[in-house]
């Protein structure tokens, strides 16, 4: 099975990997069928864990390889990493301003500039988690695209480790959509459908990422750093504040450290 996967085209590998991450989002959303009531501590702990995974993946799977690939180039190695990292954050900041959305723990009457009568909470929540999933899918695509270029800094094991790590942290993202909707009185089935729907963007983002670096190889360090910057922006803007705004700061912080440690071990062991 592994040999079959390794023999596939990088685009197909990225699609399969992000179908797995999408499936983990659906698995998280499916918790609405097993939980009788909304558990705020569960959501905050899982969001903190997701933030830790994303921070660790941003460095070990994206920034560190970008710096290594840029060594020996015509410019100092830190320039592609710094430029790409900042552009990734700016890109997500721009999308954040253009698309109205809610933090997972925000009630609709607390959202600035959003009229409750015109936009449903469900749509805004799905948009929020979809914003999270854009850089995640892009990161997986870029990682598999880097392997296709034959770069010595990229490995198929590292790309798989990144996909596994993102899949693990997608489970709480599915919960972050479906559980609040269940809390607000939405039927379980509909809450699940909205929760898993947010992960659909990852295969699309992955295709864009793998094609971009496959055809324009010099952009690879910038692309890896771009994905890292976008992920860190999401963590700082959405995940960490969302995990702590209900008062469970210690739980969220400890969960973040656990998530960071798990992803660090996963990436170093497999990569």
C-alpha positions in Angstrom: 0.0 0.0 0.0 2.8 2.4 0.9 4.7 1.5 -2.3 1.6 2.2 -4.3 1.2 5.6 -2.7 4.9 6.5 -3.2 4.5 5.7 -6.9 1.7 8.1 -7.5 1.9 11.6 -9.0 2.5 14.3 -6.4 -0.8 15.9 -7.2 -2.6 12.7 -6.5 -0.6 12.2 -3.3 -1.6 15.6 -2.1 -5.2 15.0 -2.9 -5.2 11.7 -1.0 -3.4 13.4 1.9 -6.0 16.2 2.1 -8.9 13.8 1.7 -7.6 12.3 4.9 -7.4 15.7 6.6 -10.9 16.5 5.4 -12.0 13.1 6.8 -10.6 14.0 10.2 -12.6 17.2 10.1 -15.7 15.2 9.5 -14.7 12.8 12.3 -14.5 15.8 14.7 -17.9 17.1 13.5 -19.4 13.7 14.1 -18.9 14.1 17.8 -22.3 15.8 17.8 -23.9 12.4 17.5 -22.1 11.0 20.6 -22.3 14.1 23.0 -25.6 14.9 24.6 -24.7 18.5 25.5 -22.1 21.1 24.5 -18.9 20.8 26.4 -17.0 24.1 26.5 -13.9 22.7 28.1 -13.6 20.0 25.5 -13.8 22.5 22.7 -11.3 24.9 24.3 -8.9 22.1 25.0 -9.1 20.8 21.5 -8.7 24.2 20.0 -5.5 24.7 22.1 -4.2 21.4 20.9 -4.9 22.4 17.3 -3.0 25.6 17.8 0.1 23.7 19.1 0.1 21.3 16.2 -0.1 24.2 13.7 2.8 26.1 15.4 5.0 23.1 15.4 4.2 22.2 11.8 4.9 25.8 10.7 8.5 25.5 11.8 9.6 21.9 11.4 7.6 21.1 8.3 7.7 24.4 6.5 10.1 27.1 7.8 13.1 24.9 8.6 13.0 23.2 5.1 12.6 26.6 3.5 15.7 28.0 5.2 17.7 24.9 4.2 16.5 25.1 0.6 17.5 28.8 0.3 21.1 28.2 1.5 23.6 28.7 -1.2 21.2 30.9 -3.3 21.8 34.3 -4.8 20.3 36.0 -1.7 20.8 35.3 2.0 18.7 32.3 3.2 16.6 34.3 5.6 15.2 36.5 2.9 12.9 34.0 1.2 11.8 32.7 4.6 11.1 36.2 5.9 9.4 37.5 2.8 7.2 34.4 2.3 6.3 34.2 6.0 5.1 37.8 6.1 3.3 37.5 2.8 1.4 34.5 4.1 0.3 36.4 7.2 -0.7 39.4 5.1 -2.7 37.2 2.7 -4.7 35.7 5.5 -5.2 39.1 7.1 -6.6 40.4 3.8 -9.0 37.4 3.5 -9.9 37.9 7.2 -11.0 41.5 6.4 -12.9 40.6 3.2 -14.9 37.6 4.4 -17.3 38.1 7.4 -17.0 35.3 9.9 -17.3 34.4 13.6 -14.8 33.0 16.0 -16.0 29.5 17.2 -16.9 30.8 20.7 -18.4 34.1 19.6 -22.2 34.6 19.8 -23.7 36.3 16.7 -24.9 39.3 18.7 -21.3 40.0 19.7 -19.8 40.1 16.2 -18.8 43.6 15.2 -20.3 44.9 11.9 -22.4 41.8 11.3 -26.1 42.1 11.1 -27.8 38.9 12.5 -30.8 39.2 10.2 -28.7 39.1 7.0 -26.1 36.4 7.8 -26.7 33.2 9.7 -24.3 32.1 12.4 -23.8 28.8 10.7 -22.5 30.3 7.5 -20.1 32.6 9.5 -18.7 29.7 11.5 -18.1 27.7 8.4 -16.3 30.6 6.8 -14.1 31.0 9.9 -12.9 27.3 9.9 -12.6 27.4 6.1 -10.1 30.3 6.5 -8.1 28.0 8.8 -8.1 25.2 6.2 -6.8 27.2 3.3 -3.2 27.5 4.6 -3.3 23.9 5.9 -4.3 22.5 2.5 -1.7 24.7 0.8 1.0 23.5 3.2 0.3 19.9 2.4 0.3 20.6 -1.3 3.6 22.5 -1.1 5.2 19.8 0.9 4.4 17.1 -1.7 5.3 19.4 -4.5 8.7 20.0 -2.8 9.3 16.2 -2.8 8.5 16.1 -6.6 11.2 18.7 -7.3 13.8 16.4 -5.8 15.0 18.9 -3.2 17.3 17.2 -0.7 15.5 19.2 2.1 12.2 17.6 1.3 11.1 14.1 2.1 8.0 12.1 1.4 8.1 11.0 5.1 8.1 14.7 6.1 5.1 15.5 3.8 3.2 12.5 5.2 4.0 13.6 8.8 2.7 17.1 8.0 -0.6 15.6 6.6 -1.0 13.4 9.6 -0.4 16.3 12.0 -2.8 18.6 10.2 -5.3 15.7 10.1 -5.0 15.3 13.9 -5.6 19.0 14.5 -8.5 19.1 12.0 -10.5 16.9 14.4 -11.0 19.8 16.9 -11.7 22.2 14.0 -14.7 20.0 13.1 -15.8 20.1 16.7 -15.3 23.9 16.7 -18.0 24.3 14.1 -20.5 21.5 14.9 -20.6 21.8 18.7 -21.5 25.5 18.9 -24.2 25.0 16.3 -25.6 22.1 18.4 -25.5 24.4 21.4 -27.4 27.0 19.4 -30.2 24.5 18.8 -29.4 23.2 15.3 -30.2 19.6 14.7 -27.3 17.1 15.1 -27.3 16.0 11.4 -27.2 19.6 10.1 -24.5 20.5 12.7 -22.4 17.6 11.4 -22.9 18.6 7.8 -21.8 22.2 8.4 -18.8 21.0 10.5 -17.4 18.6 7.9 -18.1 21.0 5.0 -15.4 23.4 6.3 -12.7 20.9 5.4 -13.6 20.7 1.7 -11.3 23.6 0.8 -8.2 21.6 1.7 -7.9 19.4 -1.4 -8.4 22.4 -3.6 -5.7 24.4 -1.7 -3.4 21.4 -1.9 -3.7 21.1 -5.7 -2.8 24.8 -6.0 0.2 24.4 -3.8 1.7 21.3 -5.4 1.2 22.7 -8.9 2.7 26.1 -8.0 6.0 24.6 -6.7 6.2 21.9 -9.3 6.2 24.4 -12.2 8.1 27.2 -10.5 10.7 25.5 -8.4 12.6 28.7 -7.4 9.5 29.7 -5.5 9.6 26.7 -3.2 11.3 28.4 -0.2 8.8 31.3 -0.5 5.9 28.9 -0.8 6.8 26.9 2.2 7.3 30.1 4.3 4.1 31.5 2.9 2.1 28.6 4.2 3.9 28.9 7.6 3.0 32.5 7.8 -0.6 31.9 7.0 -0.9 29.2 9.6 0.7 31.3 12.3 -1.6 34.2 11.5 -4.6 31.8 11.9 -3.2 30.5 15.3 -2.6 34.1 16.6 -5.8 35.6 15.2 -8.4 32.8 15.7 -7.3 29.6 17.4 -5.6 30.9 20.6 -8.1 33.7 21.3 -11.0 31.3 20.6 -9.6 28.7 23.0 -9.2 31.2 25.9 -12.1 33.6 25.7 -14.4 31.4 27.7 -12.1 31.4 30.7 -10.3 28.1 30.2 -6.9 29.6 29.7 -4.8 27.1 31.7 -6.5 24.1 29.9 -6.1 25.8 26.5 -2.4 26.6 27.2 -1.5 23.1 28.4 -3.4 21.6 25.4 -1.4 23.9 23.1 1.9 22.6 24.5 0.8 19.0 24.2 -0.2 19.6 20.6 3.1 21.3 19.8 5.0 18.3 21.4 3.0 15.7 19.5 3.6 17.4 16.2 7.3 18.0 16.9 7.8 14.3 17.8 5.8 13.3 14.7 7.7 15.5 12.3 11.2 14.7 13.7 10.5 11.0 14.0 9.1 10.6 10.4 10.8 13.5 8.7 
